Amino acid sequence: MNTAPPGLLAAAWLIARKDLAIEFRTRSAFLSALVLSLLSLVIFYFAWDPTAVAALDVAPGILWVTFTFSGLLGLHRSFGVEAQERAMDALLVAPVPRESIFLGKAFANLVFVLGVQLVALPALALFYNLPFGTVVSSLALVMVLAAIGLVCVGTLFAGITANTRMAELLLPVLALPFFVPIVLPAATATARLLAGRPLAESMAWLRILLAFDLVFLYACTIAFPFTLED
Amino acid sequence: MTPLLEAAALTRTFGARRAVDGVSLALAAGEALALFGPNGAGKTTLLRLLAGLLKPGAGSAHVAGQPLPSVPARARVGLISHRTMLYDALSARENVRFAARLHALPDAAGATQSALEALRVADRADVPVRALSRGLQQRVAIARAVVHSPDVILADEPYTGLDEQGSAALTALLRERRVAGAALVVVTHHLQEGLAVASHAAIMRQGRFVRQEATDGLDASVYAATYRELVA
């Protein structure tokens, strides 16, 4: 049967939906990431001396360390499901652009990371008694912009390391240096927002985040097909 | 007439070893090649080259005149492997329907149901793949590979794990696809199964075809003796 193959975004959406359906059924990566996030928050909380350091000074760092490492769990899992029974071969034989595999997986990972953030953020507010209520929309913007950059880089490196013997070790080693330009402005903007500064003061950092998002989205989408070549 | 599947001097090396060494073949519509050979002969590598999963070091492969691994060429290929290529958390139906949607079939649900029925696994269609036996998983994998009625079917040990009923269903399906004008390449260690669906047979050894012939009038027992002699 000869039909016109799906376009780039249509195929990406199919792949993202499939990945999300698998994660929704198993919840293995989500629960692992959530437990890691909450556990990190608890550990940081008990290690924190509120008489020495103010909550507002320590919280942004804790927040982004927690999100960065918990996100890696989901990123690794996204290609793990393709490796189990070589399902990736079926994707590669299907008439879809290789770029759509990246975009689909990146979108599913974005939903995953945002889902973890959605649960972990209120927990952080609770532990550190932070004034999130007034800055929640601005903070959400920082979260989304940072998450886009993190999943673009993370998905690319998850794809590169998927077929290696030490994928779980290699992924953070390769991806973390590329996370720095995302986490740095995100943490700085978060600190300013939590300190009650207006959003306008953080606009420069948000622009940097947006610029990195666009660069990483474009560069990773273009680079991904080359990572599939044997 | 342009062959449906054509390979010219395909070569692929892994390190110093030539897994596929200058293999050429051409299959027209309705032709099927049964490919035999000992372990490590290069059969799976050849199939992966023909599916566009591996890049050849030299030579080229085309499907209906389209170069592999272009999207139009891949749209006409169905790949069956001894690995199921399924997602075990999804049901049989979801796996097959996902493949149907990737091929943009206008009636993905209907095509899925037909494929599952052809492989006699429709009654377990809504069970997660991980809860199915290996044989049933293989049937689902075959349904996934043929849901879009591909013009070229590449099958690597497709009978793996299948019981008698499953094997009969697969043989019937491959014959049906041949009659419908598909070209097939079937890699198997079982001469009887391979010859039952093939119009041509080839024996591969050390990356090369060492014997090729039409199966018309071929005596299976004589062929088996020849095979043993060639691969010894």
Chai-1 contact restraints between the chains, C-beta under 6 A:
chainA,res_idxA,chainB,res_idxB,connection_type,confidence,min_distance_angstrom,max_distance_angstrom,comment,restraint_id
A,M1,B,H148,contact,1.0,0.0,6.0,A-B,restraint_1
A,M1,B,S149,contact,1.0,0.0,6.0,A-B,restraint_2
A,T3,B,A104,contact,1.0,0.0,6.0,A-B,restraint_3
A,P5,B,V71,contact,1.0,0.0,6.0,A-B,restraint_4
A,P5,B,A75,contact,1.0,0.0,6.0,A-B,restraint_5
A,P5,B,A104,contact,1.0,0.0,6.0,A-B,restraint_6
A,P6,B,A104,contact,1.0,0.0,6.0,A-B,restraint_7
A,L14,B,R101,contact,1.0,0.0,6.0,A-B,restraint_8
A,K18,B,F98,contact,1.0,0.0,6.0,A-B,restraint_9
A,I22,B,Y87,contact,1.0,0.0,6.0,A-B,restraint_10
A,I22,B,A89,contact,1.0,0.0,6.0,A-B,restraint_11
A,R25,B,A89,contact,1.0,0.0,6.0,A-B,restraint_12
A,T26,B,A89,contact,1.0,0.0,6.0,A-B,restraint_13
A,E85,B,R83,contact,1.0,0.0,6.0,A-B,restraint_14
A,E85,B,T84,contact,1.0,0.0,6.0,A-B,restraint_15
A,E85,B,M85,contact,1.0,0.0,6.0,A-B,restraint_16
A,E85,B,L86,contact,1.0,0.0,6.0,A-B,restraint_17
A,R86,B,R83,contact,1.0,0.0,6.0,A-B,restraint_18
A,R86,B,M85,contact,1.0,0.0,6.0,A-B,restraint_19
A,A87,B,M85,contact,1.0,0.0,6.0,A-B,restraint_20
A,A87,B,Y87,contact,1.0,0.0,6.0,A-B,restraint_21
A,D89,B,L53,contact,1.0,0.0,6.0,A-B,restraint_22
A,D89,B,M85,contact,1.0,0.0,6.0,A-B,restraint_23
A,A90,B,M85,contact,1.0,0.0,6.0,A-B,restraint_24
A,L92,B,L53,contact,1.0,0.0,6.0,A-B,restraint_25
A,V93,B,A51,contact,1.0,0.0,6.0,A-B,restraint_26
A,V93,B,R74,contact,1.0,0.0,6.0,A-B,restraint_27
A,V93,B,V77,contact,1.0,0.0,6.0,A-B,restraint_28
A,V93,B,L79,contact,1.0,0.0,6.0,A-B,restraint_29
A,A94,B,L102,contact,1.0,0.0,6.0,A-B,restraint_30
A,P95,B,V71,contact,1.0,0.0,6.0,A-B,restraint_31
A,P95,B,R74,contact,1.0,0.0,6.0,A-B,restraint_32
A,P95,B,A75,contact,1.0,0.0,6.0,A-B,restraint_33
A,V96,B,L102,contact,1.0,0.0,6.0,A-B,restraint_34
A,D230,B,L54,contact,1.0,0.0,6.0,A-B,restraint_35
